[in-house]
């Protein structure tokens, strides 16, 4: 893929970087706490195969919650929407991503959507395979194809750091198991989930994945279909309604682009029919979104009228 540095984009990055000081890097997963708070980079991938970037786009990040939309796509392909949505809902929630509160108050108990941790754990549970390694490999293969990068793997240190501190996610799993939404060994599920979250790539990869969603499941550069259009549509809808944590409503109003963020500071965005965007900016706002990444997207959306609404 031909990718070149873009001066205008670089100027936007320079401007957006100013807000990095108002946020913090995530440190509840200890290995993420070492990220450089001032980093900010962006890549944009177009259907004709060209790509523009600004900042250090070779720098790697872990997917964290961005992995949730990709595992959802894969599980939807494998199981079909009916089987998946029997176990996880379609409704947004105003709660933080790792909240346990609604699991208890919902009757019958069922995670509200696949983007909060409870729902994502159910989705990861649905990845079939004989072992954690085989299930992870299946997801990695899917992601490598989406990003068109066969070198993508996971960061063992970040995975272990989360595995060792995942008590809240473990409690969600025990609750889900009690309510028959999952029926596997919880250490295995946490092992798979933390490795899934620790899958490591860069902005270019994220932009290419965003492009596939933007083009309704087809990689326009290779011409290959990565997922049926109906599944890309479901994923993009979740990105709009719950992709940016409990700031998704404000993001839809101000920016209006389907996007998914992660606590590593990554954002994958899909401008329907136009292009894919990958951003890395580890300084997070209070809701857990990349603070400078959002500033950058807001600027781009306004300047180029990218809102789909
Ligand atoms: N691995 C993270 C967790 O489950 C993902 C969180 C996120 O990026 O929102 O806590």
Boltz pocket constraint, residues with backbone or C-beta under 6 A from the ligand:
constraints:
  - pocket:
      binder: B
      contacts: [[A, 63], [A, 64], [A, 65], [A, 66], [A, 97], [A, 98], [A, 117], [A, 162], [A, 169], [A, 193], [A, 194], [A, 197], [A, 261], [A, 262], [A, 263], [A, 264], [A, 288]]
      max_distance: 6.0
